[in-house]
């Protein structure tokens, strides 16, 4: 009997720790592509039998509340119109993509800064609506959630988790200058080889670039500390009824699921509770709709080009769309263009425009030769997954940085939406299709993406379930979070050692001087005597 | 047909990158427990169909060359006697475990330092024997290996790999002060919360401890750079026929398989090419030999205590072994004691002494209540795997540090071999058995160990096969390796910025002084007029 027990014990242990009874998950989402990525995780959680409740502000743009959903949706009725959010977003695109080149750096920065403040103001309204609503809080409390998953691009998810005494996990792409990851996540980022997010640099920098990188880090720290943190610190303390800060609350995240991987990312230091799960939403291509498949097949040996500027870019100027249409018409490939705006008058016979396209399925189609993209992370990962070289036309947010990464990895060419001509676009597409290195690099990067010990989605879900099983992942949390900034950088130790050395040198010098004088006076005395 | 192809393409990609045709592996091993851990990896590689050749110096102590082996063993006949190695090792144990308390710190340090130099000298002889033997090198070259696995506790593995143009992987426990990992592996270790290996601290340090930690790091850097690196730099350059250094050669390691995990380790920053695979050699317990099983079963509800001081400690003094025997005889548990030395005259009826024990199987036995151990990493991981609390009697090397970790995690009590009494030993065993927190912590740590997305051994083998498939893992290598130390710490940038600020302040002050003077002289002139 004991022998049996011996064999059974480790299995029981594995079974005990390896099995998660179905859990109850609360979600604090962010709109648009953030939601699409988060949804892939939630779908998998539901497929594994967990219950998922999403807290959605009524101003959320991408979710259609009338559509049936597999999630429990808790709509938070906020005094913000959808149109209002849409206007801010389109202003953001307009300024970033079009006005950037007409404005001075300072004017551009101030305009973006004002928009960020507008978004922050609305974030605060949403936060107030949830956290000052006792009835909602009681309802959430009585639902006995096991975990909260938050995207920290909008604040407050961690505060809801703390208020409800729930462990929480982040699903995150980035903050400007990795500021949240560094200051609140504790991840070390030596400015000498870790390029600041949105700084447009790679991991190989010249002296001037390294200086720029360091100054960019510093500037972002100042902006975040004086705008974002300041806005939240008092509120977080009030809500939790104890002195705390926004950043301190963020340090309690059990796991940070980062939406990239080393196929895309430049290798850099990480922490045990940072999991890089980029591309978790990607899947093998499914068959295309019949009409689209016919069009794709008609491309013959030339194949097709897939073109999309994402869900936020809804309209180009007439002039720009005509130029794009002209360029596309000059390609020997068939082109599938996702575009919701006013159709250009002259569209090539080789081009079809769609309101929506099954992008992942198209990128996974064997006829696909290239992808013209604005450089959103989700789209880039679909291209990586299927090994398709890219022409990047980045607009705003992380897009320029994303395309920068893909250029550095040799699987993309970059164009500037503001200055590009039809010839530039044609040349760029031809380059990524006919210069074999782009395809070779795309396949190599794709191989790296696929060759992981465990798939990104499985890893993400594993750690969510881990936190539900153990109620935390504290064994992965660095002690750095309990140090002040000067302790973390050992500045107090260095200062103390410098003082000690200075004191030692001072005493030695004084002793020597004293001895010399003594000797001198003794010699004088002897001389006199 | 195209739809089929669509579905098949990603599968093909996964298949292509996911399958490794059997490879040819060369191994540069280290003696004793290092070899036992490495062997677990090699056994798995052989089970997966790879060919494994181990380069074994004839002075290697643990391997019996006459025994049949599943590995190809290439014995390097070196002018070093086994007895010579054994003597150095026993000197090492004697000084560390017994003489430490009788010697001044400086005298102890110098004795250990001399022994390290002796070992280094023998390492160099082995290295010479391999690398100056053209015939052996040609033989190795013609064997067309795909990868070399090395334990960098002894140098030269990386040099053999470079000479044969092979990618290489490290299997490593630690270097004193994490010096090799930091300076040659690039892993960041902020001294404020990452305790230096062998420094005996945890991740939560007082001001004085943080200072001690920083000074320990600095001292190790000096020792390594002036003794170890200096010894090898010229030799590595000569052998490779180009100017290089020992450390630069080490930076080329594709992956560092570190023989710990976050169950044991304090959470700390890591790099993408560092995999923490602690406990990869552990397995579910197999049935015990019949006689041993009967003895274990006879323990009734009290259960058993397993006692081993490892394979290196062969003898205790008569006095010490009598004291241990007396202590063990006072326990209500049955005791299984692995001990090769002279048997103590009075042995309790509850104690049985064995030359060798199936340690993992005993620790996995449901009757086992506690483990008295010297604190070797392999044994500690077996205790973690099976959730058994420990009494640690560390002797030398990483043992005091290992037991320190287990104490900090609440699953061990520490005793000092030099000062402990029979009562101390009895009390310690009673504490870890009857104070429930020790068992609770042991089970908690064990759960963390077992609850990983993929088993440590599978992860280790995955990355070895990955490097064989792709011929490298360069996508995980940080650009930090191509920076000088002052560039890495941004000292050039900081110096430049300080000079700029100083210059700016100087110019502003000069301008102000100039203006003030001008104004003064104008005022004087006006006054005069």
Interface residues (C-beta under 8 A of the other chain):
Chain A: X2 X3 X5 X6 X7 X9 X10 X11 X13 X14 X16 X17 X18 X187 X188 X190 X191 X192 X193 X203 X204 X207 X210 X211 X214 X262 X263 X266 X267 X268 X269 X270 X271 X272 X273 X284 X285 X286 X287 X293 X296 X297 X361 X364 X365 X366 X367 X385 X386 X387 X446 X447 X448 X450 X451 X453 X454 X458 X459 X462 X463 X466 X469 X470 X475 X476 X477 X478 X479 X480 X482 X483 X487 X488 X489 X490 X492 X493 X496 X497
Chain B: X2 X3 X5 X6 X7 X9 X10 X11 X13 X14 X16 X17 X18 X187 X188 X190 X191 X192 X193 X203 X204 X207 X210 X211 X214 X262 X263 X266 X267 X268 X269 X270 X271 X272 X273 X284 X285 X286 X287 X293 X296 X297 X361 X364 X365 X366 X367 X385 X386 X387 X446 X447 X448 X450 X451 X453 X454 X458 X459 X462 X463 X466 X469 X470 X475 X476 X477 X478 X479 X480 X482 X483 X487 X488 X489 X490 X492 X493 X496 X497
